Amino acid sequence: MAESDTSLIQHRKAAIDRSRCVVVKVGTSVLTAPDGSLDQHRINSLSAQLCRIADSGRQVVMVSSGAVGAGVGKLGLISRPSGLAQLQACAAIGQASLIQAYELGLSAGGRHAAQVLLTAMDLRRRSGYLHVRNALTQLHEFGAIAVINENDSVAVAELMTTFGDNDRLAAHVAGLMNDTLMIILSDVDGLYDGPPNLPTSERIHVVETLDESILALAEDHTGSMSTGGMASKLEAVTIATSHGHTAIIGPGHDDTVLDKIFAGEPIGTLFLPHERSIKGRRRWIGGTAPVAGTLHLDEGASKAVFQKGGSLLAVGITDVTGTFKRGSVVSLVDPSGHEIARGLCNYPSSEVSRILGQSSDYIEEILGTRPYENVVHRNNLVLNRNNDSDLF
């Protein structure tokens, strides 16, 4: 099917129009020059495009490799080391250069780079999951762009806590958000029906279903600096599309690749989400997660949450039942006792009982700290549109 076909153009336009968050992953091979040093021109180009996307009102997250490569270049090493200690040291040394490079590029567009280092465990724990999501949301509200990398300087020592590479990290970060477009920038133009270096191979423009025939097209390759190949990228795409997100693998060496994608141009390979997607976070909150407690709301808070889609503030809570920790799933009920929503609670039950009915301005006075202005953020809420606790 030709990319110019109306259906393909519509697929691309629909993916862009419905995206409210854009997660861009860029690999070491795209960011480094042949001598192993960071390519500031490439980072500046990407930064300018990220700022333009953010200026459209979308939340933008950059998942960037390159810390180890930057460290290798900074130290003047002739190749990427293989020992864990050397890799950890290179990552620690290179991370400073990497974030400085992004700050330089993003500041030209009026935004700041916000460094976020993660390990797999940060997202596996619900409390960590909540903190990461809230932090990324606040960074967006501050007008900054999060630059995320796996915390290589500590993660590689515990192999069971690593994502394996930043492709999968990007997919897990995308799973935190709603209406996300995940873009993986690669050293190839997209997914091909054969080896990309053969003239007989053709780029696949759209993948509607990620089946075994598509996965079999991945031929992993590893460069001197890169750790991920096409198999890793397809695994990440599988995770993202199962969450209901659209994904694109595109050419990272094209200095206008993001602008072209958002202009709807036929670039890269578009992967459509599952028709019956997992919707991991919201399905977990609204259905499969155990409900640890109940927050009883007054009429005003019930309307603000259910009818206006607002966050839940302490002032609107009249009572709390159950004992739970920060990050637990709680049920929100209206004055009639009907469950109107479920959400991730920013405070443990012991603290909610102390601040309920109080203005957010008094939380710090009561608790000695105010990590969050709201008890449940709207982005961590799932409304019960059927007004039936078994149907979300």
C-alpha positions as CSV (number, residue, x, y, z in Angstrom):
1,M,0.0,0.0,0.0
2,A,1.5,3.4,-1.0
3,E,2.1,6.0,1.7
4,S,0.2,8.5,-0.4
5,D,-3.0,6.4,0.1
6,T,-5.7,8.4,1.9
7,S,-5.9,5.8,4.7
8,L,-2.2,6.1,5.6
9,I,-2.3,9.9,5.6
10,Q,-5.4,9.8,7.8
11,H,-3.6,7.4,10.2
12,R,-0.7,9.8,10.6
13,K,-2.9,12.8,11.0
14,A,-5.1,11.1,13.5
15,A,-2.1,10.0,15.6
16,I,-0.7,13.5,15.7
17,D,-4.1,15.2,16.4
18,R,-4.9,12.9,19.3
19,S,-1.4,13.1,20.9
20,R,-1.3,15.1,24.1
21,C,2.1,13.8,25.1
22,V,5.1,13.1,22.9
23,V,7.9,10.8,24.1
24,V,11.0,10.9,21.9
25,K,13.8,8.4,22.3
26,V,17.2,9.1,20.7
27,G,20.1,6.7,20.7
28,T,23.8,7.1,21.2
29,S,24.5,6.5,17.5
30,V,22.4,9.5,16.6
31,L,23.9,11.8,19.2
32,T,27.6,11.1,18.8
33,A,30.1,12.2,16.2
34,P,32.5,9.6,14.6
35,D,35.1,10.4,17.3
36,G,32.7,9.6,20.1
37,S,32.0,13.1,21.2
38,L,28.6,14.6,21.5
39,D,27.2,16.1,18.3
40,Q,26.0,19.5,19.6
41,H,24.6,20.4,16.2
42,R,22.3,17.4,16.3
43,I,21.3,18.1,19.9
44,N,20.5,21.7,19.0
45,S,18.4,20.6,16.1
46,L,16.4,18.1,18.2
47,S,16.0,20.7,21.0
48,A,14.5,23.3,18.6
49,Q,12.0,20.7,17.3
50,L,11.1,19.6,20.9
51,C,10.4,23.2,21.8
52,R,8.2,23.6,18.8
53,I,6.2,20.5,19.8
54,A,6.0,21.8,23.4
55,D,4.8,25.2,22.1
56,S,1.8,23.4,20.6
57,G,0.6,22.6,24.2
58,R,1.8,18.9,24.2
59,Q,3.8,17.5,27.1
60,V,7.3,16.6,25.7
61,V,9.6,14.0,27.2
62,M,13.0,13.2,25.8
63,V,14.5,9.8,26.6
64,S,18.1,10.2,25.6
65,S,21.0,7.8,25.5
66,G,24.5,9.1,25.1
67,A,25.9,9.4,28.7
68,V,28.3,6.5,28.3
69,G,29.2,7.7,24.8
70,A,29.8,11.2,26.0
71,G,32.0,9.9,28.8
72,V,34.0,7.8,26.4
73,G,34.6,10.8,24.2
74,K,35.3,13.1,27.2
75,L,37.9,10.6,28.5
76,G,39.4,10.1,25.1
77,L,38.9,6.3,25.1
78,I,39.2,4.6,21.7
79,S,36.2,2.3,22.3
80,R,33.3,1.7,24.7
81,P,34.6,-0.3,27.7
82,S,33.0,-3.7,28.5
83,G,33.5,-3.8,32.3
84,L,30.6,-2.7,34.5
85,A,32.8,-0.4,36.7
86,Q,34.2,1.4,33.6
87,L,30.7,1.7,32.1
88,Q,29.4,3.2,35.4
89,A,32.2,5.7,35.5
90,C,31.8,6.7,31.9
91,A,28.1,7.2,32.4
92,A,28.7,9.4,35.5
93,I,31.3,11.5,33.7
94,G,29.3,11.8,30.5
95,Q,25.9,12.5,32.1
96,A,27.0,16.1,33.0
97,S,28.0,16.8,29.5
98,L,24.8,15.3,28.1
99,I,22.5,17.4,30.2
100,Q,24.6,20.5,29.6
101,A,24.3,20.0,25.9
102,Y,20.5,19.7,26.1
103,E,20.3,22.8,28.4
104,L,22.2,24.7,25.8
105,G,19.9,23.6,23.0
106,L,16.6,23.9,24.8
107,S,17.4,27.3,26.3
108,A,17.6,28.7,22.8
109,G,13.9,27.8,22.5
110,G,13.0,29.4,25.9
111,R,12.9,26.1,27.9
112,H,15.0,24.3,30.4
113,A,16.3,20.8,30.4
114,A,15.2,18.8,33.4
115,Q,17.4,15.8,34.2
116,V,15.6,12.7,35.3
117,L,17.5,9.5,36.0
118,L,15.5,6.3,36.5
119,T,15.9,2.6,37.2
120,A,13.3,-0.1,36.5
121,M,12.4,-0.3,40.2
122,D,11.3,3.3,40.1
123,L,8.3,2.4,37.9
124,R,7.7,-1.1,39.3
125,R,6.8,0.3,42.8
126,R,3.5,2.1,42.7
127,S,4.8,4.8,45.0
128,G,7.7,5.4,42.7
129,Y,5.4,5.2,39.7
130,L,3.3,8.0,41.2
131,H,6.2,10.2,42.1
132,V,7.7,9.9,38.6
133,R,4.4,10.7,36.9
134,N,3.7,13.6,39.1
135,A,7.2,15.0,38.7
136,L,7.0,14.8,34.9
137,T,3.6,16.5,35.0
138,Q,5.0,19.3,37.1
139,L,8.0,19.8,34.9
140,H,5.6,20.2,32.0
141,E,3.6,22.8,33.9
142,F,6.8,24.6,34.7
143,G,7.6,24.8,30.9
144,A,10.6,22.5,31.2
145,I,11.4,19.4,29.1
146,A,12.3,16.3,30.9
147,V,15.5,14.6,29.6
148,I,15.3,11.0,30.9
149,N,18.1,8.4,31.0
150,E,18.5,5.1,32.8
151,N,20.6,5.7,35.8
152,D,23.5,3.7,34.4
153,S,25.9,4.7,37.2
154,V,23.9,2.6,39.7
155,A,21.5,0.4,37.7
156,V,24.0,-1.8,35.8
157,A,25.3,-3.2,39.1
158,E,21.9,-4.8,39.6
159,L,21.1,-6.5,36.3
160,M,17.6,-7.4,37.5
161,T,16.7,-3.7,37.9
162,T,17.7,-2.5,34.5
163,F,15.5,-1.8,31.5
164,G,18.1,-3.2,29.3
165,D,18.2,-0.2,27.1
166,N,16.5,3.2,26.6
167,D,14.1,1.9,23.9
168,R,12.2,-0.1,26.5
169,L,12.6,2.7,29.0
170,A,10.9,5.1,26.6
171,A,8.0,2.6,26.2
172,H,7.5,2.4,30.0
173,V,7.6,6.2,30.3
174,A,5.0,6.4,27.5
175,G,2.9,4.0,29.6
176,L,2.7,6.6,32.4
177,M,1.0,9.1,30.1
178,N,-2.3,9.4,28.3
179,D,-2.7,9.9,24.5
180,T,1.0,9.5,23.9
181,L,2.9,9.4,20.6
182,M,6.2,7.6,21.1
183,I,8.9,8.4,18.5
184,I,12.1,6.3,18.4
185,L,14.8,8.0,16.4
186,S,17.2,5.4,14.9
187,D,20.2,5.2,12.6
188,V,17.9,3.6,10.0
189,D,14.9,5.2,8.3
190,G,12.4,2.8,9.8
191,L,11.5,-0.9,9.6
192,Y,12.4,-2.5,6.3
193,D,11.1,-5.7,4.7
194,G,14.8,-6.9,4.4
195,P,18.3,-5.8,5.4
196,P,18.2,-2.0,5.3
197,N,21.6,-1.9,3.4
198,L,20.3,-3.9,0.5
199,P,18.8,-1.9,-2.4
200,T,16.0,-4.4,-2.8
201,S,14.7,-3.8,0.7
202,E,11.8,-1.4,1.0
203,R,10.7,0.6,4.0
204,I,7.4,-0.4,5.6
205,H,5.2,2.7,5.9
206,V,2.6,1.5,8.4
207,V,2.2,-1.6,10.6
208,E,-1.3,-2.3,11.7
209,T,-0.6,-5.5,13.6
210,L,2.7,-6.4,15.3
211,D,2.7,-10.1,14.6
212,E,5.5,-12.7,14.3
213,S,6.1,-11.9,10.6
214,I,6.9,-8.3,11.6
215,L,9.0,-9.2,14.6
216,A,11.0,-11.6,12.4
217,L,12.1,-8.6,10.2
218,A,14.3,-7.3,13.1
219,E,18.0,-8.0,12.6
220,D,19.8,-6.8,15.7
221,H,23.0,-4.9,15.1
222,T,25.3,-3.4,17.5
223,G,27.7,-0.5,16.9
224,S,30.7,0.5,19.0
225,M,28.7,2.9,21.1
226,S,25.1,1.7,20.7
227,T,23.4,-1.0,22.8
228,G,20.1,-1.3,21.0
229,G,19.0,-2.7,17.6
230,M,15.8,-3.1,15.7
231,A,14.7,-6.1,17.8
232,S,14.9,-3.9,20.9
233,K,13.0,-1.1,19.2
234,L,10.2,-3.5,18.1
235,E,9.9,-4.8,21.7
236,A,9.5,-1.2,22.8
237,V,6.9,-0.5,20.2
238,T,5.0,-3.7,21.3
239,I,4.9,-2.3,24.8
240,A,3.7,1.1,23.7
241,T,1.0,-0.1,21.3
242,S,-0.3,-2.5,23.9
243,H,-0.9,0.6,26.1
244,G,-3.0,2.2,23.3
245,H,-0.2,4.5,22.1
246,T,0.9,5.1,18.5
247,A,4.6,4.7,17.8
248,I,7.0,5.8,15.0
249,I,10.5,4.6,14.2
250,G,12.2,7.3,12.2
251,P,15.5,8.5,10.9
252,G,17.5,10.2,13.7
253,H,20.1,11.6,11.3
254,D,17.5,13.8,9.6
255,D,17.8,17.1,11.3
256,T,14.2,18.0,10.6
257,V,12.7,14.6,11.4
258,L,10.3,15.7,14.2
259,D,9.1,18.7,12.2
260,K,8.4,16.3,9.2
261,I,6.5,13.9,11.4
262,F,4.3,16.6,12.8
263,A,3.7,18.0,9.3
264,G,2.3,14.6,8.4
265,E,5.1,13.8,6.0
266,P,5.7,10.1,5.0
267,I,8.7,9.5,7.1
268,G,9.7,6.5,9.1
269,T,7.4,3.5,10.0
270,L,4.1,4.2,11.8
271,F,2.8,1.5,14.2
272,L,-0.9,1.6,15.1
273,P,-2.1,0.8,18.6
274,H,-4.0,-2.3,19.5
275,E,-7.7,-2.0,19.0
276,R,-8.2,-3.5,22.5
277,S,-5.3,-1.9,24.3
278,I,-4.1,-2.6,27.8
279,K,-4.3,1.0,28.9
280,G,-1.9,-0.1,31.7
281,R,-2.2,2.7,34.3
282,R,-5.8,3.5,34.0
283,R,-6.9,-0.1,33.8
284,W,-4.8,-0.8,36.8
285,I,-6.3,2.0,38.8
286,G,-9.9,1.5,37.8
287,G,-10.1,-2.3,37.7
288,T,-7.4,-4.6,38.8
289,A,-5.7,-2.7,41.6
290,P,-6.8,-3.4,45.2
291,V,-8.7,-0.5,46.7
292,A,-6.9,0.4,50.0
293,G,-9.3,2.9,51.4
294,T,-12.1,5.4,50.8
295,L,-12.2,9.2,50.6
296,H,-15.6,10.7,51.3
297,L,-16.2,13.9,49.4
298,D,-18.6,16.8,49.9
299,E,-20.9,18.0,47.1
300,G,-18.5,20.6,45.8
301,A,-15.6,18.3,45.5
302,S,-17.8,15.6,43.9
303,K,-18.8,18.0,41.2
304,A,-15.3,19.3,40.7
305,V,-13.9,15.8,40.2
306,F,-16.7,14.0,38.4
307,Q,-18.3,16.8,36.3
308,K,-15.3,19.2,35.8
309,G,-12.4,16.7,35.7
310,G,-10.5,18.5,38.5
311,S,-8.1,17.2,41.0
312,L,-9.2,16.3,44.5
313,L,-8.2,18.9,47.2
314,A,-8.1,18.2,50.9
315,V,-10.7,20.9,51.5
316,G,-13.3,18.7,49.8
317,I,-12.8,15.6,51.8
318,T,-15.1,15.0,54.7
319,D,-13.9,11.6,56.0
320,V,-11.4,8.8,55.2
321,T,-11.8,5.1,55.9
322,G,-9.2,2.4,55.7
323,T,-5.4,2.4,56.4
324,F,-3.2,2.9,53.3
325,K,0.2,4.2,52.2
326,R,1.1,7.0,49.9
327,G,0.5,5.9,46.3
328,S,-2.3,3.5,47.1
329,V,-5.5,3.3,45.0
330,V,-8.4,4.8,46.9
331,S,-12.1,5.0,46.1
332,L,-13.8,8.4,45.9
333,V,-17.4,8.5,47.0
334,D,-20.0,11.3,46.9
335,P,-22.2,12.4,49.8
336,S,-24.8,9.7,48.8
337,G,-22.1,7.0,49.1
338,H,-21.8,6.3,45.4
339,E,-18.3,5.6,44.1
340,I,-17.6,8.3,41.5
341,A,-13.9,7.6,40.8
342,R,-10.7,5.8,41.9
343,G,-7.3,7.3,42.0
344,L,-3.7,7.2,43.3
345,C,-3.5,9.0,46.6
346,N,-0.6,11.4,47.2
347,Y,-0.8,11.1,51.0
348,P,-1.1,8.2,53.4
349,S,-4.4,7.8,55.3
350,S,-2.8,9.0,58.5
351,E,-2.0,12.3,56.9
352,V,-5.3,12.6,54.9
353,S,-7.2,12.3,58.2
354,R,-5.2,15.3,59.5
355,I,-5.6,17.6,56.5
356,L,-9.2,16.7,55.4
357,G,-11.5,19.8,55.2
358,Q,-8.5,22.1,55.2
359,S,-7.3,24.5,52.5
360,S,-4.1,23.4,50.6
361,D,-2.4,26.5,52.1
362,Y,-2.5,24.9,55.6
363,I,-1.1,21.5,54.7
364,E,2.5,22.5,55.4
365,E,1.5,24.0,58.7
366,I,-0.3,20.9,59.7
367,L,2.1,18.2,58.4
368,G,5.3,20.1,58.4
369,T,5.6,19.6,54.6
370,R,3.5,19.9,51.6
371,P,4.8,17.6,48.8
372,Y,1.6,18.0,46.8
373,E,-1.2,20.6,46.7
374,N,-3.8,18.0,45.8
375,V,-4.6,14.7,47.5
376,V,-5.4,13.0,44.1
377,H,-4.2,14.6,40.9
378,R,-6.6,14.6,38.0
379,N,-4.1,12.7,35.8
380,N,-4.2,9.8,38.3
381,L,-8.0,9.6,38.4
382,V,-10.3,7.2,36.7
383,L,-13.9,8.3,36.7
384,N,-16.8,5.8,37.1
385,R,-19.0,6.9,34.3
386,N,-21.5,4.2,35.0
387,N,-21.8,5.2,38.7
388,D,-21.3,1.5,39.5
389,S,-18.3,0.4,41.4
390,D,-17.9,-2.7,39.3
391,L,-17.9,-0.9,36.0
392,F,-15.2,1.6,35.0
